[in-house]
Amino acid sequence: MNLNEEVRCDHLITTEMKKLWAEFLDIYDQIDQICKRHNLTVIADGGTLLGAVRHKGFIPWDDDFDLDMYIDDYLKFIEYAKDELKEPYFLQTCETEPGYPPFHLKIRKSGTTCFTGWELEMSPEGHRGIFVDIFPIYNIPDDEKVYAKQVKKLQKIRKIYSYYQIDRAITKFGVKKTRYKAKQQFLWKLHSFFTSPEKLCRQYMDLCNLEKNKTKRVGLISFNPGYSKIVWPSEWIEKTVYLPFEDIMIPAPHKYEEILTAQFGDWHEFVKGTSLHSSLQFSTDTDYRDYLKNLKAADK
């Protein structure tokens, strides 16, 4: 893609941001190759989908790239990626990196850097290369009572896992212990007598995949249980279309307008916004390990 600085929608896009976008597209190409080899379906979501429809590329101030996959294809993709993704690409899941949550996966790229302040604080030893998110799409139970119980259980497991993450950050990485964090750490110590991080991850993913048969609705329940804007009629994503995105074509759900309306309301009305990752730090030409060493040295 063209890396020259430019103004889009009255927003200055720097060369550095263009380089970040180019890395997203490079990682996407790796994902796309695996999906095409094994006949797996992947679709754009969130700001990436909105960018494709409204801007035919990235939203001018966007700094991520989001994809969705049906849970069956998502699980297959993980197994294929374990064998087929080679350096500099890294499959980041709760199985491949301790402390990573079971909500979705990332494909990261070594030789680069991309992280938020919160992410660095919670787990500074993890892979912190530039990444693309892939979220699993699950069947949502048609029975509202079953769905409500599922959501409640998922929220509970998610909370317990957050206790573990805080405990890990304090004990392993020396994160400052506030009164709030001390309470969360104590709660993890209690729960740890009966469970483990690995068991929580398995329970969470199994519970998300409670409904194996096709249902009237699907959703990104693992990412945010109970959030209505990411639950849609199944028919909205039954077919895939391709939309122009920068200088390539990317897959999208055929009812993309309905999905965008569910997620963003009146998405046709252009409103200048900001990145969701306000504390994001990135570098397209410095490996995250060197970047973090330099960052640590500068703080001394």
N, C-alpha and C positions, 0 to 999 in steps of 0.2 A: 504494500500500500504506500501511497505518497506520504512521506514523513515531514514534508515542509509545514512550517507553522501556518495556521490559517484561522480565520474567524468564521464561525458558524453560529447562526442565530444570536448574533451579538456577543458570542462567547469566544474568547481566545483559546485556541487549542495549540499548546506548545509542541515542539518537536519531541520532547521527553514523553508527553502524553501519547503522541502518535506511536512512539516506540513501544509503550506499554500495550497499546491496542494491537500492534503487530505481533507481540508475544502472545496475546490472547488468541489471535487467529492461528498462530503456529501451533499452540496447544490444541485448539479446536480441530485442526487438521489431523493430528494424531488420533483424537477421539473419533473423528469421522471415518478415518481409515479402518479402525477396528470395527466400528458399527457396520460399515459396508461389507467388510470381509465376512461378517457373521450374521448379516441380515437383522441387525438390531435397530430399533427405532429410537431416535433422539430428537427432541424438539426444543426450540428456544423458549425462554420464559422471562418474566419480569421485565427489567429495564432493557435487556437484550432484545426481547420480542417487541417492546415498544419502540426501541430504536430502529428495528428492521422495518416496522410498519410506518412510523411517522417520519423517520430521518433517512431511511434506506442505509443505515449504518449505525454507529454508536451515537447515543445521546451525547451532545457536545461535552458535558461534564461527567460522563459516566466513567467509572474506573473498575468495572468488573464485567464478567461474561457468564451468564447463567443458562444452564440447560436442564431439561427434565428427561427421565426415562421411565417407562413402565417398570414396575418392580421385577417382573420376570426377566426382562432384558437387562435391567440394572444389575441383578445378581450374576447374570451371565457375563456382562461386561467386566465386572470385577475379576472373575476367574480368567477371562481372556487377557485382561490388562496385566495381570500378575506375570504372565509369560511373555506378552508381546510388547509391553512398554519397556523401553530401554533408556539408560541414561542419555540425555539429561532429564528425562521425564520420570516422575515419581507418583505412584498411586497412594494417596493419603486417605486411610480409613481408620476406624478404631482397631482394626486388626494389624495394620502395618505401622501404626505409630501410637505408643502408649499415651493415654490422656486425651486423644482426639475423640470427640463425641460421635455417637452413632446416628446423627441426624441426616447426614449426606456425605458425599465424598468430594475430594478435590484432586485434580491432576495438576501437579506443580512441576516447575522447571528449574533444575539446578543451574548455577551460573548466573542466577538473577535473584532479586530480593523483592518481597511484597508482604507486609504485615501491618496490623493495627497495634496501637499501644496496649490494648487489652489482651490481644493474642500473645504479644511478647511477654507481658507480665505473667500470664497464666502458664506458659510453657515455652521458655526461651530456647529449649533444646530441640524443638520440633523443626521440621522442614519448613522454611519460610521463603521459598521461591515463588515467583509469579504463578498464579493458579487460575483454573477454570472450575466453577462449581457444577456438580451434577446432582440433582435432587430426584429421589425416587417417587414415582406416582403410585399410590395405593388405591385399591378398591375401598370405598366407604360403605359400611353396612347400611342396608336399606332400613333396618329397624332402628328408629331413633333412640330407643332406650339402650340398645346394644352399643350404638355409636357413642352415646353420652358416657357410658361406663368405660368404653375404650379410651376416650379422650381423658377422662379423669385419671385412669391408671397410667397413661403415658405422661401426663403432667407430673404425677407423683414420682415416676422413675427418673424423669428429667431433672426434677429438683434434687433427688438423692445423688444423681450423677454430678450435679453442680457442687454438692458438698465434697465429693471426692476430688473434683478439680481444684477447689480451694485448698483442701488439705494438702494435695500434691504440690501446689504452688508454694505453700508455706514451708513444708518439710523438705522439699527437694530443691527449691529455687530461692528460698529465703525471702519470699514476698512478705512485706510488712503486715503484721497481724493486727488488724483493727478489732474493735469489740464485735462488730458484725461478723467478720471472718472467723474470729475465735469461736463464735457460736456455731457457725457452719462446720468448722473443723470438728468440734465436739460431736455434732450430730453425725458426721461421717464415721467417727470412731465407734459410735453406737451401732450404726448400720453395718459396719465392716465385720462385725461378729457373725452376721447372717448372710452377707453377700460379698461380691467382689466387683471391680470395674468391668471385668470380662463378662461376668454373669449379667450385669445390668445391661450391657450392650446387646447381648443375645436376647434378653427379655424384651428390650425395647423394640428391636427389629422384628421379632416374632409377633409381638403384639400389634405393631403397625400392619403386619401382613396377616391379620386375623381372618379377613375375608378373602378366600382364594378364588371364589367364583365371581363372574362379572356382575356388577351392580349398576344401579342407575347413576351413581355419582363416583367420582374419583377425586383424589386430592393429595396435596403434599403434607400429609398428616405428620410425618416424622419431623418436618422442619418447624412447624408451629401447630401443635395439636389444638383443635377447636377453632382455629382462625377461619372464618367463613369465606374470606376473599380468595382463598387458595383451595376451595372445594368447588368442583364444576360438574355439570352433567357429563356423563361418559361420552356421549355422542359428540361433544365439542372437540375431542382429541382423537376420534376414531380414524381420521384420515390426516395425511401430512401433505403440506404444500411447501414450495420453496420460494423464499423471498430474497430480493437483492440486499446485500449487506456489505458496505464498503465495496471491495472489488471481487466478492465471492457471492455465492448463494447459500443460504442456510435454511434448515428445515423448521417448519412452524406448524402448530395445530391448524386445521382448516377453518375452525371457528375462532380465529385469533381475535377478531373484533369483539366477540362476546367475552372472551377471557380478559382482554384488556379493560373492558368496561367493568367487569367484576373486580379487577384488581385496582384500577386507577380512577374509576368514575368517568368523567368527561375527559378522556385522554386526547380527544381531538383539539381541545383548547390548549394552546401552547403556553406553558408557564415555566419561566426560567427557574431552575432549581439548583441544588447542590448535590455533591456526592453523598451517599449514605455512609461512606467510610471516612469520616472527618479526620481521623488520626492516621490515615494510611501513609506509610512510607514505602517507597519502591525504588528500585534501580534495575535497569535492563541489562547492564553490563558489569555488575558486581555481584559475586556469589554471596548469598545471605550470610554464610559463615564469616567471610571477610568483612561484610557490612556490619555485622553485629560486633565483631572485634573492634572495629574502628569506632563504633558508637559507644562501646564500653570504655575505650581509651579516652574518648573525648569527654566523658562524664567525670573522669577522675580529676 
